[in-house]
Amino acid sequence: MADFRVAVIGGDGIGPEVIDQAVRVAEAAARRHDGATLRWTRLPWSTAFYKQTGRMLPEDGWEQLRQHDAILFGAVGDPSVPDKVTVHELLLPMRRRFDQYVNLRPAYLFAGVPCPLSGKKPGEIDMLVYRENTEGEYAPVGGHLYPGTEHEVAVQTGVFTRRGCERILRAAFDAARTRPRKTLTSVTKSNAQVYGLGLWDAAFEAVRKDYPDVTSSSLLVDACAMDFVRKPEAFDVVVASNLFGDILTDLSAAVTGSIGLASSANINPTRQFPSMFEPVHGSAPDIAGKGVANPLAAVLSAALMLDHLGLAKAAAAVRDAVSRVLAGGTVRTPDLGGTNTTADMGDAVVAAIG
Ligand code: GGG
């Protein structure tokens, strides 16, 4: 029987609540549909851990994570500690340290989910956003001079490398060629940011030559944001820099009904390091502890993890169970207009798995 080790970091706010449901669902699906066992290592790394120890993770934390086949992550961020500690000492370094350069963020309009745009049918919005995850605007390069004075200066540098641009573009093109529409949009802003995004565009022009079977085009990020609202059904695979991908996927989540349904995978395609799977949403301190967060973004992230582990039947079973629960419409968390709890939603998906 296949056996996988998965590190689980619930993190902050609603993170642990939604991850508990994702663990239940993934475990049931892996066992029933692929005969596989998932062995979970629960790690308490979070803002509370930081307050106790002065660190977001122990000194050997990265080494501990490396011993696992995958990482399931909830959310990080708490109003009592600056993001430059919580996000910048746990989540962002994990993506870089484990070279998880592909941040895959699907957006799909499920049946039974109210769409804020009129006239959109279930399945009509169906896109994969490939966000560059290790450099770009999120590179920790810059400085802060004369803080608190009238001469205060902050410099934040975007880092774009030929290798970094080409490899995320190739990952997106590889995905596009497997999809029925075989269409790819590269997001840029090289009319304003001529150096970094100029290199991005040059890499796009070079890489697209290797994919004549894919219809590809380049679009400015402002036009892309407008079209995500005006005609999201026009997009198939979208590839974007770290910041643009982050912003656009909140928008793609909104037009498909709820950020509570938006899943993501932070993938190291070489498999030299573990990949990490997390909902797109953050810790949502306003609803934390109330048991009302929608766990489906975490559950669908766990489905991406099952795919990555080669448990394709289990992954398909999770997606199918989620689709049926949403289409049924009887179990809905408040983000979908209902009154059900996080646990009710988890129960419904586990029951639908069979
Ligand atoms: N589960 C996602 C999460 O915890 N997000 C917090 C955050 O600040 N993320 C920044 C990012 O995804 O780049």
Residues whose N, C-alpha, C, O or C-beta is under 5 A from the ligand:
A	BS01	GGG	G74 A75 V76 V87 E278 P279 V280 H281 G282
